[in-house]
Amino acid sequence: MNRDRIDALNQRELAVFKTRTSKSSALHERARRVMPAGAPMSWMAGYYAHPQIYATRGEGSVFFDADGNRYIDMNVSDLSMTMGFGMPAIEEAIATQYRQGAHFLLPTEDAIVTSELLAKLTGVPCWQFTLAASGANTEIMRIARHLTGRRKLVVFEGKYHGHIDETLVRLEDGRSVPEYQGIRAARAEDTIILPFNDLDALALTLSSHEVALVLTEPALTNCALVWPDTGYLAALRQLTHDTGTLLCIDESHTFSFAYGGLYRAWQLQGDFLTLGKGFGSGLAFAAYGMSRDISDHVERNLDILHRVSGLALGGTLYGSALSMAAARAALEHVLTEENFARVTQLGTQMADGIDAVCRDLAVPWRAFRLGPRSGLCLTPEFPRNYQEARISMDLDMLDARRVYMANRGYWDCIVSAGPQASFAHTPDEIDGYVALMRDFLEELLR
């Protein structure tokens, strides 16, 4: 790809974008007086190289900005809105529960039903709830350390498991160091980063019997998309079992890839299972499941009335009546086998379309595909690890594509993830995305 052409295309589209978003620009100037970078959360500013826009409302697969521009959301708010905007079943559940009481700091029957539904769906018997997957993974790490008496954690390069000091690490000269500023270097020392799909490296690391927990996605989803090799996850599970190491399968993203997540679809085994993103409802809740033996250990080691120093678990708004009502409604009415069959077909339609574009343009690229998830793979073969996957995260091209799509009514915003079909998308909207991808690449490559 010609870098000068990418830059010229980006600058042309940015000029158009600025003329379409003048009201958002005015809001941004106002917002910067009271919020760093003019946003309530740093990702809302840091994700985008174009001028900030401000959303006003959404319906179905579409949201609108302050200038009235309409966008079909192809990244579904980083998989936190896979149900689409204004899902009636969720709206009714939370409105009813809010009128009856949002939170009591006491359990409700909805929490029991939600846990029963998750147990039946995934095969993981016992559940706890948090506000986000970051909180879930934090509690899992604490339980694993307490249960094993070990300190170390294994993650895989290209991972993201939440904004947790121990997982916000990267490799530098063969050792783990903080990935971001503000994190103490000492917090990274207990984290070991290994390449995905490398069983020899994992076996050597676990043979030390120093690792409390292996934390992994079933497929890496925060560096484009990396599938596990055939038999890799089963062998990983065997290695953890043989070395007394606990295993957590983090399905914060991939729970939206298949009915019951990849845990069910691929018949995976582990000690913990993490679910996040409010199950795609847009609400702030997450869950983690555990084996019966681990649940018994947690129950025996609760912090009771501040008289017994137990496990450091919980939070004031964890497992609220409101979040449990939403979770139950999601499982009963939205995350159904029928709905997943439909959204998987949309994902296949998108991937088939992107593959056709690549063939027609005679470029050695192809479509990522896994359930509703797709995207553009910039290599002839699919990546097996982060170092191979990062080639497809061409930031200059993705910056240009984002603003090109936005100017034509599609929101394709996150460089490391997506696009993904949602429960609210239609086949015509998927075709429209593929057509825009073709137009963009034709301009880029001519």
Disulfide bonds with the S-S distance in Angstrom:
none
